[in-house]
Amino acid sequence: MANKTIKKIFGIDLGTTYSSIAYVDEFGKPVIIPNMEGQTVTPSVVFFDGNDIVVGDVAKESAKLYPDEVVSFIKRSMGEPNYLYEHNSKTYRAEEISSYIIKKVIQDAEHHLADKITDVVITCPAYFGINEREATKLAGEIAGYKVHQILNEPTAAAIAYGAVEPDKEKVVLVYDLGGGTFDITMIHIQPESIEVICTGGDHNLGGKDWDDRIVTYLVQEYQNQTGSQEDILEDPDTWQDLQLSSEKAKKMLTQRDKVPVYVTYSGERIKVDLTREKFEEITQDLLERTITFTHNMLQEADKKGYDHFDEIVFVGGSTRMPQVKKRIVEEFKVDPRVFEPDEAVSKGAAIYGWKLAINDALIQRIAAKKQKTYEAIQELIEQTDAVDISKVVELSESDMKAIQNELAEEINYTLSAAPIHMKKATTPVKVRDVSSKSFGVVVKKPNQEEIVYNLILRNTTLPVDTSKTFYTGVANQETVLIRIMENESSALTIPTEVSIEIGTAILDLPNGLPSDLPIEINFKLNREGRLSISAVETKENRSVIVNIQTTSVIQGKDLEDAKERVRDLFIR
């Protein structure tokens, strides 16, 4: 990290069960930064220890003794408006609890590097919607950092994977089975770009669900051996103990055919010999769900002209379970490539952050050379997918090369030391993602039945800008209520009950209008998955513009209070 003039943007994998942080070192290599315990991953577990906040291994172990003071799997509650955790008469939203995890991994990284960290890219599951993405971004801001982008986890993994063989073109399936979420994504990796074709998954399917099946089995065995019909999980201590024991047993079964597990409740202790065969039997349906999601995604990809893939890449710690590889080989006749299951996402985010920082420096130099504003040059580059941007910004090849060489020297690279060609390193990154959700508005059919009409369908390449004309329903209508909906359907029209409302807008109309007045509604979804809407009536051109600010996330005074609480907090 030799030169202070280039902004350093770190990559954070904010995981359901484990989190990590990475950066690109002086040789252009992505590196995971170990925590204070020397581990490359930190458990995403928060312990409210009196007035102190403890995150990581100590928090996870404390769950046995203080189950009511420990919060785990908070990622599954991101974007949920009704989630509140209460401690010492204070309530905490999921965003603030997640901010403790972010602050912990950054504090440890700062200690390791002896350097200050201010800028980050944070990853999230590909199918996170508006609410969850906004909540993730706010978690980083509450922790006190500038969040440059929320990047999809499989896209980050593909960036890391693509950096290993930068000159090869391939279509890969990223099968990402983490501790709490599952993503399946088809990505076209090319030397000059990474394009997401389709994505799918379930944010409530991950290694934790395999753990829960073991817990259920252990409870049944306890009842069988003791003759008791008590629900031993009602005891918080027993529940926490079984959760930890089950996760440990699951990991041991990746190497062994049988492990002993002890269940202790109300002074009685039994031993259960859990075999890999039994484990695979009781979790088979979970694995089949990932296969179903994969086939669904492949059907969507086929509609977009992608009827084959070259490789399957395993990401996420839960892919270590032997049953996963065995089932994938059986179903797809392809031997999956295991690519840094615990590290690929944060490394990819770090590479992306590094590219963003270089892009920023490059644009600044081009702007100075052209005597234009930074924003003007950035807009020109954003509007093109061209690899050679010298033509886009109207610079000669020699001038562009001079700028790139100057930048290469500033970031202390040499062409021989850098693992990728410097021209590529100093070319704006081209990552084309897709919409993980569909977005539409509520409309009425002739029989007055309300339905959702989707203007943007899931798996549409970003950015997208689309319009549709609708019509007022009655004469003398004074206003139009525009209800903005989010859903997971690929259909153009769907029932309202399978969508969630993420925003509303009211368009005032002129007096004395007939029925069937055209109203044009425009949806724009940018590269980060942020949505903006506008609507215009055609008589007097009255309009309304809405930038979706979801009410499902922390905001206002609650947000400022959370930032204040975290500002000077030291996470143990």
C-alpha positions as CSV (number, residue, x, y, z in Angstrom):
1,M,0.0,0.0,0.0
2,A,2.7,2.3,-1.1
3,N,1.1,5.5,-2.4
4,K,-1.2,7.7,-0.3
5,T,-2.7,9.5,-3.3
6,I,-4.8,6.6,-4.5
7,K,-7.9,6.0,-2.5
8,K,-8.0,2.6,-0.8
9,I,-11.4,0.8,-1.0
10,F,-11.7,-2.4,0.9
11,G,-14.0,-5.4,0.2
12,I,-16.3,-6.7,3.0
13,D,-18.1,-10.0,2.8
14,L,-20.9,-9.4,5.3
15,G,-22.0,-13.0,5.8
16,T,-24.8,-14.6,7.6
17,T,-22.5,-16.8,9.7
18,Y,-19.0,-15.4,9.0
19,S,-17.7,-12.1,7.7
20,S,-14.3,-11.1,6.3
21,I,-12.4,-8.2,4.8
22,A,-9.8,-8.0,2.0
23,Y,-7.7,-5.5,0.1
24,V,-5.5,-5.5,-3.0
25,D,-1.8,-5.4,-2.0
26,E,1.1,-3.6,-3.7
27,F,1.5,-6.5,-6.1
28,G,-2.1,-6.3,-7.3
29,K,-3.0,-9.5,-5.4
30,P,-6.2,-9.6,-3.3
31,V,-5.5,-10.6,0.3
32,I,-7.7,-11.5,3.2
33,I,-6.8,-9.5,6.3
34,P,-6.8,-11.7,9.5
35,N,-8.7,-10.7,12.6
36,M,-7.2,-10.2,16.0
37,E,-7.4,-13.9,16.6
38,G,-5.4,-14.6,13.4
39,Q,-8.4,-16.1,11.6
40,T,-9.4,-15.1,8.1
41,V,-13.1,-15.1,9.0
42,T,-15.0,-13.7,11.9
43,P,-18.3,-15.2,13.2
44,S,-21.2,-12.8,12.5
45,V,-22.3,-13.0,16.0
46,V,-22.9,-10.1,18.4
47,F,-22.9,-10.4,22.2
48,F,-24.4,-7.5,24.3
49,D,-22.1,-7.9,27.3
50,G,-23.6,-5.2,29.7
51,N,-22.6,-1.9,28.1
52,D,-19.9,-3.6,25.9
53,I,-20.4,-5.0,22.4
54,V,-18.5,-8.2,21.6
55,V,-18.3,-9.7,18.1
56,G,-16.8,-12.9,16.8
57,D,-15.6,-16.1,18.4
58,V,-16.1,-14.9,22.0
59,A,-19.6,-13.8,21.2
60,K,-20.4,-17.2,19.5
61,E,-19.1,-19.1,22.6
62,S,-21.0,-16.8,24.9
63,A,-24.2,-17.9,23.3
64,K,-24.1,-21.0,25.6
65,L,-24.0,-19.0,28.8
66,Y,-26.0,-15.9,27.7
67,P,-28.4,-17.0,25.0
68,D,-30.7,-13.9,25.4
69,E,-27.8,-11.5,25.0
70,V,-26.4,-13.0,21.8
71,V,-27.7,-12.2,18.3
72,S,-26.8,-14.5,15.4
73,F,-27.9,-14.7,11.7
74,I,-28.9,-11.0,11.7
75,K,-28.4,-10.9,7.9
76,R,-31.7,-12.8,7.5
77,S,-33.5,-9.9,9.2
78,M,-32.0,-7.1,7.0
79,G,-34.7,-5.0,5.5
80,E,-37.4,-6.3,7.8
81,P,-39.4,-3.3,9.2
82,N,-40.7,-5.2,12.2
83,Y,-37.3,-6.6,13.5
84,L,-36.3,-5.2,16.8
85,Y,-33.8,-6.5,19.4
86,E,-34.2,-5.2,22.9
87,H,-31.4,-5.0,25.5
88,N,-31.2,-3.0,28.7
89,S,-34.4,-1.1,27.7
90,K,-32.9,-0.1,24.3
91,T,-34.1,-1.4,21.0
92,Y,-31.8,-2.1,18.1
93,R,-32.6,-2.6,14.4
94,A,-30.8,-5.1,12.2
95,E,-28.8,-2.4,10.4
96,E,-27.2,-1.3,13.7
97,I,-26.4,-4.8,14.8
98,S,-24.8,-5.5,11.4
99,S,-22.8,-2.3,11.7
100,Y,-21.1,-3.8,14.8
101,I,-19.9,-6.7,12.7
102,I,-18.6,-4.4,10.0
103,K,-16.8,-2.2,12.5
104,K,-15.3,-5.3,14.2
105,V,-13.7,-6.6,11.0
106,I,-12.5,-3.1,10.0
107,Q,-11.0,-2.4,13.5
108,D,-9.1,-5.7,13.3
109,A,-7.9,-4.9,9.8
110,E,-6.7,-1.5,10.8
111,H,-4.8,-3.0,13.7
112,H,-3.2,-5.5,11.3
113,L,-2.3,-3.0,8.6
114,A,-1.5,-0.1,11.0
115,D,-3.5,2.1,8.6
116,K,-6.9,3.8,8.6
117,I,-9.8,2.4,6.6
118,T,-12.5,4.8,5.4
119,D,-14.0,3.4,2.1
120,V,-15.6,0.0,1.5
121,V,-17.5,-2.2,-0.9
122,I,-20.0,-4.5,0.9
123,T,-21.4,-7.6,-0.6
124,C,-25.0,-9.0,-0.4
125,P,-26.9,-12.0,-1.9
126,A,-27.8,-11.5,-5.5
127,Y,-31.5,-11.7,-4.9
128,F,-31.6,-9.1,-2.2
129,G,-34.3,-6.5,-3.0
130,I,-34.4,-2.8,-2.5
131,N,-35.1,-3.0,1.3
132,E,-32.3,-5.4,2.0
133,R,-29.7,-3.6,-0.2
134,E,-30.5,-0.3,1.4
135,A,-30.3,-1.8,4.9
136,T,-26.9,-3.2,4.0
137,K,-25.6,0.1,2.8
138,L,-26.9,1.8,5.9
139,A,-25.2,-0.7,8.1
140,G,-21.9,0.4,6.6
141,E,-22.7,4.1,7.0
142,I,-23.8,3.6,10.7
143,A,-20.4,2.0,11.3
144,G,-18.9,5.2,10.0
145,Y,-17.6,4.3,6.6
146,K,-18.2,5.4,3.0
147,V,-20.0,2.6,1.1
148,H,-19.1,2.9,-2.6
149,Q,-21.3,0.0,-3.7
150,I,-23.4,-2.9,-2.6
151,L,-22.0,-5.7,-4.8
152,N,-23.7,-9.1,-5.4
153,E,-21.9,-11.9,-3.8
154,P,-21.7,-14.3,-6.8
155,T,-20.6,-11.3,-9.0
156,A,-17.8,-10.6,-6.4
157,A,-16.8,-14.3,-6.5
158,A,-16.7,-14.3,-10.3
159,I,-14.5,-11.2,-10.3
160,A,-12.0,-13.1,-8.0
161,Y,-12.3,-16.2,-10.1
162,G,-11.9,-14.3,-13.4
163,A,-8.7,-12.6,-12.0
164,V,-7.1,-16.0,-11.7
165,E,-7.2,-16.5,-15.5
166,P,-7.8,-13.0,-16.8
167,D,-7.4,-13.8,-20.5
168,K,-9.8,-16.7,-20.7
169,E,-13.5,-16.5,-21.8
170,K,-15.9,-18.8,-20.1
171,V,-19.5,-19.1,-18.9
172,V,-19.6,-20.3,-15.3
173,L,-22.3,-21.2,-12.8
174,V,-21.5,-19.8,-9.4
175,Y,-23.1,-22.1,-6.9
176,D,-22.9,-20.1,-3.6
177,L,-24.1,-22.0,-0.6
178,G,-23.2,-20.0,2.5
179,G,-24.2,-20.2,6.1
180,G,-27.6,-18.6,5.7
181,T,-28.2,-18.0,2.0
182,F,-28.0,-19.7,-1.3
183,D,-27.3,-18.1,-4.7
184,I,-27.0,-19.7,-8.1
185,T,-25.8,-17.4,-10.8
186,M,-24.7,-17.7,-14.5
187,I,-21.9,-15.3,-15.3
188,H,-20.1,-14.7,-18.6
189,I,-16.5,-14.0,-17.8
190,Q,-14.5,-12.2,-20.6
191,P,-11.1,-10.6,-20.5
192,E,-12.7,-7.1,-20.7
193,S,-15.9,-7.6,-18.8
194,I,-17.9,-9.8,-16.4
195,E,-21.6,-10.1,-17.4
196,V,-24.2,-11.6,-15.1
197,I,-26.8,-13.5,-17.2
198,C,-29.3,-14.8,-14.6
199,T,-29.5,-15.3,-10.9
200,G,-31.7,-17.0,-8.4
201,G,-31.7,-18.4,-4.9
202,D,-33.2,-18.2,-1.5
203,H,-32.0,-15.9,1.4
204,N,-33.5,-18.5,3.9
205,L,-31.5,-21.5,2.7
206,G,-28.0,-22.1,3.9
207,G,-25.8,-24.1,6.2
208,K,-27.8,-23.1,9.2
209,D,-30.8,-25.1,7.8
210,W,-28.6,-28.2,7.8
211,D,-27.6,-27.4,11.4
212,D,-31.3,-27.1,12.3
213,R,-32.0,-30.6,10.9
214,I,-29.3,-32.1,13.1
215,V,-30.9,-30.3,16.1
216,T,-34.3,-31.7,15.3
217,Y,-32.8,-35.2,14.9
218,L,-31.0,-34.9,18.3
219,V,-34.2,-33.8,20.0
220,Q,-36.0,-36.9,18.6
221,E,-33.2,-39.1,19.7
222,Y,-33.2,-37.6,23.2
223,Q,-37.0,-38.3,23.4
224,N,-36.5,-41.8,22.1
225,Q,-33.7,-42.7,24.6
226,T,-35.3,-41.0,27.6
227,G,-39.0,-41.6,26.9
228,S,-39.5,-37.9,27.6
229,Q,-41.9,-35.9,25.4
230,E,-40.6,-32.5,26.7
231,D,-39.6,-29.9,24.1
232,I,-36.1,-29.5,25.3
233,L,-35.6,-26.6,22.9
234,E,-37.8,-24.4,25.1
235,D,-34.7,-24.2,27.4
236,P,-32.5,-21.4,25.8
237,D,-29.3,-23.0,27.2
238,T,-30.1,-26.3,25.6
239,W,-31.1,-24.7,22.3
240,Q,-27.8,-22.8,22.1
241,D,-25.8,-25.8,23.1
242,L,-27.4,-28.0,20.4
243,Q,-26.9,-25.3,17.8
244,L,-23.2,-25.2,18.4
245,S,-22.9,-28.9,18.7
246,S,-24.8,-29.4,15.5
247,E,-22.6,-27.0,13.5
248,K,-19.5,-28.7,14.9
249,A,-20.8,-32.2,14.0
250,K,-21.7,-31.0,10.5
251,K,-18.1,-29.8,9.9
252,M,-16.6,-33.1,11.3
253,L,-18.8,-35.1,9.0
254,T,-17.0,-33.6,6.0
255,Q,-14.0,-35.7,7.0
256,R,-15.5,-38.6,9.0
257,D,-18.3,-41.1,8.5
258,K,-19.6,-40.8,12.1
259,V,-19.4,-38.4,15.0
260,P,-20.6,-38.6,18.6
261,V,-22.9,-35.8,19.8
262,Y,-24.0,-35.4,23.4
263,V,-27.3,-33.9,24.5
264,T,-27.7,-32.6,28.0
265,Y,-31.0,-31.4,29.5
266,S,-32.3,-31.1,33.0
267,G,-29.4,-33.1,34.5
268,E,-29.7,-36.0,32.0
269,R,-27.1,-36.7,29.3
270,I,-27.3,-39.0,26.3
271,K,-25.0,-39.8,23.4
272,V,-26.1,-39.9,19.8
273,D,-23.9,-41.3,17.1
274,L,-24.6,-39.2,14.0
275,T,-23.6,-40.9,10.8
276,R,-22.9,-39.1,7.5
277,E,-25.6,-41.3,5.9
278,K,-28.2,-40.2,8.4
279,F,-27.1,-36.6,8.1
280,E,-27.5,-36.7,4.3
281,E,-30.9,-38.4,4.6
282,I,-32.4,-35.8,6.9
283,T,-31.1,-32.9,4.8
284,Q,-31.7,-34.3,1.3
285,D,-34.7,-32.1,0.6
286,L,-32.6,-29.0,1.4
287,L,-30.0,-30.0,-1.2
288,E,-32.8,-30.7,-3.7
289,R,-34.1,-27.2,-3.3
290,T,-30.7,-25.9,-4.5
291,I,-31.0,-28.2,-7.6
292,T,-34.5,-26.9,-8.3
293,F,-33.3,-23.3,-8.0
294,T,-30.4,-24.1,-10.4
295,H,-32.7,-25.6,-13.0
296,N,-35.1,-22.6,-12.8
297,M,-32.1,-20.3,-13.3
298,L,-30.9,-22.3,-16.3
299,Q,-34.4,-22.0,-17.9
300,E,-34.2,-18.2,-17.6
301,A,-30.7,-18.2,-19.0
302,D,-31.8,-20.3,-22.0
303,K,-34.4,-17.6,-22.8
304,K,-31.5,-15.2,-23.0
305,G,-29.6,-17.4,-25.5
306,Y,-27.3,-19.1,-23.0
307,D,-28.0,-22.9,-23.3
308,H,-24.7,-24.2,-21.9
309,F,-22.0,-23.4,-19.3
310,D,-18.3,-24.3,-19.1
311,E,-17.8,-24.7,-15.4
312,I,-19.5,-24.8,-12.0
313,V,-17.7,-22.9,-9.3
314,F,-18.3,-23.6,-5.7
315,V,-18.4,-20.7,-3.3
316,G,-19.5,-20.6,0.4
317,G,-18.4,-22.7,3.2
318,S,-21.4,-25.1,3.1
319,T,-20.2,-26.4,-0.3
320,R,-17.6,-28.4,1.6
321,M,-20.3,-30.9,2.6
322,P,-19.5,-34.0,0.5
323,Q,-23.2,-34.5,-0.4
324,V,-23.2,-31.2,-2.3
325,K,-20.4,-32.1,-4.8
326,K,-21.8,-35.7,-5.2
327,R,-25.3,-34.4,-6.1
328,I,-24.0,-31.7,-8.5
329,V,-21.9,-34.2,-10.4
330,E,-24.8,-36.6,-10.5
331,E,-27.2,-34.0,-11.8
332,F,-25.0,-32.0,-14.2
333,K,-22.2,-34.4,-15.1
334,V,-19.7,-31.7,-14.3
335,D,-17.0,-31.8,-11.7
336,P,-17.3,-28.5,-9.8
337,R,-14.3,-26.4,-9.2
338,V,-14.0,-25.4,-5.5
339,F,-12.7,-21.9,-5.5
340,E,-11.7,-20.4,-2.1
341,P,-15.2,-21.0,-0.5
342,D,-14.6,-18.7,2.4
343,E,-12.5,-16.0,0.7
344,A,-13.7,-15.5,-2.9
345,V,-16.4,-13.0,-2.1
346,S,-14.4,-10.6,0.0
347,K,-11.4,-10.9,-2.4
348,G,-13.7,-10.1,-5.4
349,A,-15.1,-7.1,-3.5
350,A,-11.6,-5.9,-2.9
351,I,-10.6,-6.2,-6.5
352,Y,-13.8,-4.4,-7.5
353,G,-13.0,-1.7,-4.9
354,W,-9.4,-1.4,-6.2
355,K,-10.7,-1.0,-9.7
356,L,-13.2,1.7,-8.6
357,A,-10.3,3.6,-6.9
358,I,-8.2,3.4,-10.1
359,N,-11.1,4.3,-12.2
360,D,-11.7,7.4,-10.0
361,A,-8.1,8.4,-10.4
362,L,-8.1,7.8,-14.1
363,I,-11.3,9.9,-14.6
364,Q,-9.7,12.8,-12.6
365,R,-6.7,12.8,-14.9
366,I,-8.8,12.6,-18.1
367,A,-11.0,15.5,-16.8
368,A,-7.9,17.6,-16.1
369,K,-6.5,16.8,-19.5
370,K,-9.7,17.6,-21.3
371,Q,-10.5,20.6,-19.0
372,K,-13.9,19.2,-18.2
373,T,-15.5,18.3,-14.9
374,Y,-15.1,14.9,-13.3
375,E,-18.8,14.4,-13.5
376,A,-18.9,15.1,-17.3
377,I,-16.2,12.5,-18.0
378,Q,-17.8,10.0,-15.7
379,E,-21.1,10.3,-17.4
380,L,-19.5,9.7,-20.8
381,I,-17.8,6.5,-19.6
382,E,-21.0,5.3,-17.8
383,Q,-23.0,5.6,-21.0
384,T,-20.7,3.3,-23.0
385,D,-19.7,-0.4,-22.8
386,A,-16.6,0.2,-24.9
387,V,-13.4,-1.2,-23.7
388,D,-11.2,1.4,-25.3
389,I,-12.4,4.6,-23.6
390,S,-9.9,6.9,-25.3
391,K,-12.3,7.3,-28.2
392,V,-15.2,7.9,-25.9
393,V,-13.5,10.8,-24.2
394,E,-11.8,11.9,-27.4
395,L,-8.2,11.4,-26.3
396,S,-5.4,10.3,-28.6
397,E,-3.9,6.9,-28.0
398,S,-0.6,8.6,-26.9
399,D,-2.3,10.9,-24.5
400,M,-4.3,8.0,-22.9
401,K,-1.1,5.9,-22.7
402,A,0.7,8.8,-21.0
403,I,-2.2,9.1,-18.4
404,Q,-2.1,5.3,-17.8
405,N,1.6,5.3,-17.3
406,E,1.4,8.2,-15.0
407,L,-1.3,6.4,-13.0
408,A,0.7,3.1,-13.0
409,E,3.7,4.9,-11.6
410,E,1.6,6.6,-9.0
411,I,0.1,3.4,-7.7
412,N,3.6,2.0,-7.6
413,Y,3.1,-0.8,-10.1
414,T,5.3,-2.1,-12.9
415,L,4.1,-4.0,-15.9
416,S,6.3,-6.9,-14.8
417,A,5.0,-6.9,-11.2
418,A,1.3,-6.5,-11.9
419,P,-0.5,-9.8,-12.4
420,I,-2.7,-8.3,-15.1
421,H,-1.8,-5.9,-17.9
422,M,-1.6,-2.3,-16.7
423,K,-3.9,-1.1,-19.6
424,K,-6.6,-3.4,-18.2
425,A,-5.8,-2.2,-14.7
426,T,-6.3,1.4,-15.7
427,T,-9.4,0.8,-17.8
428,P,-12.8,1.4,-16.1
429,V,-14.2,-1.9,-14.9
430,K,-17.1,-3.4,-16.8
431,V,-19.4,-5.4,-14.6
432,R,-22.8,-5.9,-16.0
433,D,-25.3,-7.2,-13.4
434,V,-29.0,-8.0,-13.6
435,S,-32.0,-7.1,-11.6
436,S,-32.7,-9.6,-8.9
437,K,-36.3,-8.7,-8.6
438,S,-39.2,-7.5,-10.8
439,F,-40.7,-4.1,-10.3
440,G,-44.1,-2.8,-11.3
441,V,-47.2,-0.8,-10.4
442,V,-50.7,-1.7,-9.3
443,V,-53.3,-1.3,-12.1
444,K,-57.0,-2.2,-12.4
445,K,-58.4,-4.6,-15.0
446,P,-61.7,-3.7,-16.7
447,N,-63.5,-5.7,-13.9
448,Q,-61.8,-3.5,-11.3
449,E,-59.6,-6.3,-10.1
450,E,-56.2,-5.0,-9.0
451,I,-53.1,-6.7,-10.4
452,V,-49.4,-5.8,-10.6
453,Y,-48.0,-4.9,-14.0
454,N,-44.2,-5.4,-14.1
455,L,-42.3,-2.8,-16.0
456,I,-38.9,-4.4,-15.2
457,L,-38.6,-8.1,-15.1
458,R,-36.0,-10.0,-12.9
459,N,-32.8,-10.9,-14.6
460,T,-32.9,-7.8,-16.9
461,T,-29.4,-6.5,-17.5
462,L,-28.7,-3.3,-15.6
463,P,-29.0,-0.4,-16.0
464,V,-32.5,-0.4,-17.4
465,D,-34.7,2.6,-18.4
466,T,-38.3,1.7,-19.5
467,S,-41.7,3.4,-19.8
468,K,-45.3,2.2,-20.2
469,T,-48.5,4.1,-20.8
470,F,-51.5,3.5,-18.5
471,Y,-54.8,5.3,-18.4
472,T,-57.0,6.9,-15.8
473,G,-60.1,4.9,-14.8
474,V,-62.9,7.5,-14.4
475,A,-63.8,11.0,-15.6
476,N,-62.9,14.0,-13.4
477,Q,-60.2,11.9,-11.6
478,E,-58.2,14.3,-9.4
479,T,-55.2,12.2,-8.5
480,V,-53.4,9.0,-9.5
481,L,-52.0,6.8,-6.7
482,I,-49.0,5.0,-8.0
483,R,-48.1,2.0,-5.9
484,I,-44.6,0.7,-6.6
485,M,-44.3,-3.1,-6.2
486,E,-41.4,-5.5,-5.9
487,N,-41.7,-9.3,-6.6
488,E,-39.8,-12.4,-7.7
489,S,-42.0,-13.3,-10.7
490,S,-40.9,-13.4,-14.3
491,A,-44.4,-12.8,-15.5
492,L,-45.6,-9.4,-16.9
493,T,-48.8,-9.4,-14.8
494,I,-49.3,-11.1,-11.4
495,P,-51.7,-10.9,-8.4
496,T,-50.9,-8.2,-5.9
497,E,-50.6,-10.6,-3.0
498,V,-47.4,-12.1,-4.4
499,S,-45.7,-8.6,-4.4
500,I,-44.6,-6.3,-1.7
501,E,-45.2,-2.5,-1.8
502,I,-41.9,-0.6,-1.6
503,G,-43.1,3.0,-2.3
504,T,-46.0,5.2,-3.4
505,A,-46.4,8.4,-5.3
506,I,-49.4,10.7,-6.0
507,L,-49.8,12.5,-9.3
508,D,-52.1,15.5,-9.2
509,L,-54.4,15.8,-12.3
510,P,-56.0,18.9,-14.0
511,N,-59.7,19.5,-13.5
512,G,-62.4,18.2,-15.8
513,L,-60.5,15.3,-17.3
514,P,-62.2,12.5,-19.3
515,S,-61.6,8.9,-18.4
516,D,-58.7,7.1,-20.2
517,L,-56.3,10.0,-20.0
518,P,-52.8,8.6,-20.8
519,I,-50.3,8.5,-17.9
520,E,-46.8,7.6,-18.8
521,I,-44.8,5.8,-16.1
522,N,-41.0,5.5,-16.3
523,F,-38.9,3.1,-14.3
524,K,-35.1,3.5,-14.0
525,L,-32.9,0.9,-12.3
526,N,-29.3,1.8,-12.1
527,R,-26.2,-0.5,-11.9
528,E,-26.4,-0.7,-8.2
529,G,-30.0,-1.8,-8.2
530,R,-31.4,1.6,-7.1
531,L,-34.8,2.4,-8.5
532,S,-36.3,5.8,-9.5
533,I,-39.8,6.4,-10.9
534,S,-41.4,9.2,-12.8
535,A,-45.0,9.7,-14.1
536,V,-46.4,12.3,-16.5
537,E,-50.0,13.1,-17.4
538,T,-50.3,14.1,-21.1
539,K,-52.7,17.0,-20.9
540,E,-50.7,19.6,-18.9
541,N,-47.5,17.5,-18.5
542,R,-47.8,17.5,-14.8
543,S,-45.3,15.0,-13.4
544,V,-44.1,13.3,-10.2
545,I,-40.6,11.9,-9.5
546,V,-39.9,9.3,-6.9
547,N,-36.5,8.0,-5.8
548,I,-37.4,4.9,-3.8
549,Q,-36.6,5.5,-0.2
550,T,-37.9,2.4,1.5
551,T,-39.6,2.9,4.8
552,S,-38.6,-0.6,5.8
553,V,-35.1,0.5,6.9
554,I,-33.8,2.6,9.8
555,Q,-34.2,6.4,9.1
556,G,-34.6,9.8,10.6
557,K,-33.8,10.2,14.3
558,D,-33.4,6.4,14.7
559,L,-30.6,6.5,12.1
560,E,-28.8,9.4,13.6
561,D,-29.1,7.9,17.1
562,A,-27.6,4.7,15.8
563,K,-24.7,6.5,14.2
564,E,-24.1,8.4,17.4
565,R,-24.0,5.2,19.5
566,V,-21.6,3.5,17.1
567,R,-19.3,6.5,16.4
568,D,-16.9,6.1,19.4
569,L,-17.7,2.4,20.1
570,F,-14.8,0.0,20.4
571,I,-15.9,-3.5,19.4
572,R,-14.3,-6.2,21.5
